[in-house]
Amino acid sequence: MSNDHGQVVVVIPARGGSKRFPRKNIALLSGHPLLAYSICAAQQAQTVDAVYVSTEDEEIAEVAKIYGADVPFLRDIELAGDTITADEAVSDMVQRIVTDQNVVIDIVVLIQPTSPFVTSEQLDATVSMLRNKQELDSVTTMCELDHRHHPYNLSFSGDDNCWDFIFKNERKIARSRQSKPMALKFGNLFAARMDTMIREGRFGENKGFVLIDSIYSWDIDYEWELNLAEVLITKQIVSLPHMDNILTTSNL
């Protein structure tokens, strides 16, 4: 909840021009648009004061409003191109909210709409860590990389179908799975202090993390990944209590 330092706001950047998977951000997953999952998780988090969606697309804006997010304005079309980063879109939105609505913001949380398995608990954990550790500029959910994708196992391709390890010397020292240091990848939830987001984007210099199960770091770039996400939900391999009792779009 808000305190003397200002509000915690979630911003979900959801442009309409996805190329690899057209209209991806509102593609249906178990009866709900993909965008709805991050909105509902943010709404039920105990640490969040407001949930915003940044989009240039009127249809996406309407879907966001149906599920309870605030869309105070449409994003400028110049900020919806393929080369525009999520950080730029989020920074633009929070600065305009501060100017237009006179809101004091302390922490900005960025959730990608393509991350349907972000949970309220993960969100609260990242915000709480950022609140409690003033030396941190940001906190990100992370999960452990699969052994096959560990940096020590990565390689560069050479000529004539040859290849070599990128970190040859490190791999010689730590060749077993158990002896390699833990390697992490993003879990798709980023909480940053307001001034960090404006100045540097979502990370800053001092970065903390909350470790999550890798299944919850699922990110959807292609349609086949959406189909697999459907299976994970149907088989109850993931638990998404924030989606319980949410009406499907056909009933809204």
ZINORBEL-V705531 format. One record per residue. N is the residue number from 1. RES is the residue in one letter. PSI is psi in radians with two decimals (999 if undefined). OMEGA is omega in whole degrees, -180 to 180 (999 if undefined). Layout:
# ZINORBEL-V705531
N,RES,PSI,OMEGA / N,RES,PSI,OMEGA
This chain:
# ZINORBEL-V705531
1,M,2.85,-178 / 2,S,2.68,177 / 3,N,-2.91,-176 / 4,D,-0.34,-176 / 5,H,-0.17,-179 / 6,G,3.14,-174 / 7,Q,2.77,167 / 8,V,2.07,-179 / 9,V,2.47,174 / 10,V,2.30,174 / 11,V,2.20,179 / 12,I,1.90,180 / 13,P,2.11,-174 / 14,A,1.45,180 / 15,R,2.87,-176 / 16,G,-0.10,-170 / 17,G,0.66,179 / 18,S,2.31,-175 / 19,K,-0.84,-175 / 20,R,-0.54,-176 / 21,F,1.55,-174 / 22,P,2.38,179 / 23,R,0.54,-176 / 24,K,-0.75,-171 / 25,N,-0.31,177 / 26,I,0.30,173 / 27,A,2.53,-175 / 28,L,2.35,175 / 29,L,1.94,-177 / 30,S,0.74,174 / 31,G,-0.06,-180 / 32,H,2.54,172 / 33,P,2.51,-178 / 34,L,-0.72,-179 / 35,L,-0.54,-175 / 36,A,-0.53,-175 / 37,Y,-0.80,180 / 38,S,-0.59,177 / 39,I,-0.86,-176 / 40,C,-0.67,177 / 41,A,-0.76,-179 / 42,A,-0.69,-179 / 43,Q,-0.58,-176 / 44,Q,0.01,176 / 45,A,2.43,-177 / 46,Q,-0.40,-173 / 47,T,-0.04,-171 / 48,V,2.37,178 / 49,D,-0.55,-177 / 50,A,2.60,-180 / 51,V,2.13,-179 / 52,Y,2.63,171 / 53,V,2.28,177 / 54,S,2.03,-179 / 55,T,2.68,173 / 56,E,-0.04,-169 / 57,D,2.16,-176 / 58,E,-0.65,179 / 59,E,-0.77,178 / 60,I,-0.69,178 / 61,A,-0.72,180 / 62,E,-0.71,177 / 63,V,-0.77,180 / 64,A,-0.75,-179 / 65,K,-0.67,179 / 66,I,-0.67,-179 / 67,Y,0.11,170 / 68,G,0.05,178 / 69,A,2.77,178 / 70,D,2.26,174 / 71,V,1.47,-173 / 72,P,-0.35,178 / 73,F,2.80,174 / 74,L,2.45,179 / 75,R,2.47,175 / 76,D,2.45,-176 / 77,I,-0.47,179 / 78,E,-0.34,-180 / 79,L,0.32,-179 / 80,A,0.25,-179 / 81,G,3.00,-176 / 82,D,-0.47,-176 / 83,T,-0.04,-180 / 84,I,2.28,-179 / 85,T,2.79,175 / 86,A,-0.64,180 / 87,D,-0.71,-180 / 88,E,-0.75,-180 / 89,A,-0.74,-179 / 90,V,-0.76,179 / 91,S,-0.74,178 / 92,D,-0.78,-177 / 93,M,-0.83,-176 / 94,V,-0.59,178 / 95,Q,-0.68,178 / 96,R,-0.62,177 / 97,I,-0.77,179 / 98,V,-0.77,-177 / 99,T,-0.83,-173 / 100,D,-0.59,-174 / 101,Q,0.00,178 / 102,N,0.71,180 / 103,V,2.38,174 / 104,V,2.08,-177 / 105,I,2.29,178 / 106,D,-0.84,-176 / 107,I,2.37,178 / 108,V,2.21,178 / 109,V,2.21,178 / 110,L,2.14,174 / 111,I,2.27,177 / 112,Q,2.41,178 / 113,P,-0.25,179 / 114,T,0.20,180 / 115,S,1.38,-172 / 116,P,-0.20,-175 / 117,F,0.22,169 / 118,V,2.41,-178 / 119,T,2.82,177 / 120,S,-0.67,-179 / 121,E,-0.71,177 / 122,Q,-0.73,-180 / 123,L,-0.82,179 / 124,D,-0.65,-179 / 125,A,-0.72,-180 / 126,T,-0.75,-180 / 127,V,-0.73,-179 / 128,S,-0.72,178 / 129,M,-0.72,-180 / 130,L,-0.64,177 / 131,R,-0.73,-172 / 132,N,-0.37,-179 / 133,K,1.58,-173 / 134,Q,-0.30,180 / 135,E,-0.23,-178 / 136,L,2.49,174 / 137,D,-0.49,-177 / 138,S,2.82,174 / 139,V,2.34,-176 / 140,T,2.49,169 / 141,T,2.44,180 / 142,M,2.73,173 / 143,C,2.77,-178 / 144,E,2.37,178 / 145,L,2.48,170 / 146,D,2.53,-177 / 147,H,-0.66,-178 / 148,R,-0.45,-177 / 149,H,0.13,178 / 150,H,2.46,-179 / 151,P,-0.59,-179 / 152,Y,-0.27,179 / 153,N,-0.01,-179 / 154,L,2.72,-176 / 155,S,2.80,170 / 156,F,2.52,174 / 157,S,2.48,179 / 158,G,-2.76,179 / 159,D,2.75,175 / 160,D,0.72,178 / 161,N,0.47,175 / 162,C,2.81,-180 / 163,W,2.91,175 / 164,D,2.70,179 / 165,F,2.50,177 / 166,I,-0.78,-179 / 167,F,1.23,-174 / 168,K,-0.81,-176 / 169,N,-0.73,180 / 170,E,-0.64,-178 / 171,R,-0.57,177 / 172,K,-0.61,-179 / 173,I,-0.68,-176 / 174,A,1.39,-175 / 175,R,-0.38,-179 / 176,S,2.79,179 / 177,R,-0.68,-175 / 178,Q,-0.47,-175 / 179,S,-0.16,179 / 180,K,2.47,175 / 181,P,2.65,179 / 182,M,2.29,176 / 183,A,2.46,-173 / 184,L,2.74,170 / 185,K,2.81,-176 / 186,F,2.53,176 / 187,G,0.16,171 / 188,N,0.41,174 / 189,L,2.15,-173 / 190,F,2.12,177 / 191,A,2.21,-178 / 192,A,2.65,174 / 193,R,2.61,-176 / 194,M,-0.82,-177 / 195,D,-0.54,176 / 196,T,-0.80,-180 / 197,M,-0.72,-179 / 198,I,-0.74,-175 / 199,R,-0.79,-167 / 200,E,-0.15,-173 / 201,G,-2.79,-166 / 202,R,-0.14,-171 / 203,F,-1.03,-174 / 204,G,-2.94,-175 / 205,E,-0.83,-176 / 206,N,1.96,-169 / 207,K,2.16,174 / 208,G,2.93,178 / 209,F,2.69,172 / 210,V,2.15,-177 / 211,L,2.27,179 / 212,I,2.89,175 / 213,D,2.41,-174 / 214,S,-0.48,-178 / 215,I,-0.48,-178 / 216,Y,-0.04,176 / 217,S,0.13,-177 / 218,W,2.27,180 / 219,D,2.41,-173 / 220,I,1.97,175 / 221,D,-0.47,-176 / 222,Y,2.79,-177 / 223,E,-0.60,180 / 224,W,-0.53,178 / 225,E,-0.57,174 / 226,L,-0.72,180 / 227,N,-0.69,178 / 228,L,-0.64,177 / 229,A,-0.65,177 / 230,E,-0.74,179 / 231,V,-0.76,-179 / 232,L,-0.65,178 / 233,I,-0.84,-177 / 234,T,-0.71,-179 / 235,K,0.00,-180 / 236,Q,0.62,175 / 237,I,-0.52,172 / 238,V,2.60,178 / 239,S,2.07,-178 / 240,L,1.24,-176 / 241,P,-0.40,179 / 242,H,-0.24,178 / 243,M,-0.08,179 / 244,D,2.40,176 / 245,N,0.21,173 / 246,I,2.17,-180 / 247,L,2.51,175 / 248,T,2.85,-176 / 249,T,-0.49,-180 / 250,S,-0.35,-179 / 251,N,-0.06,-177 / 252,L,999,999
